Amino acid sequence: MLIFMLAAAMTLAMLIATVFGLHEEAQRVKVENRVRNVQFPRRR
């Protein structure tokens, strides 16, 4: 029973770490896009 509790805890911890990593990556991409738009604004 203990091993299943540990496995469930590790699974939950990995899910939380994955969500946090995806959020951090999305923020980084958003900042990179802003910097790129400032350096090379789109011509209309």
Secondary structure, 3 states (H helix, E strand, C coil): CHHHHHHHHHHHHHHHHHHHHHHHHHHHHHHHHHHHHHHCCCCC
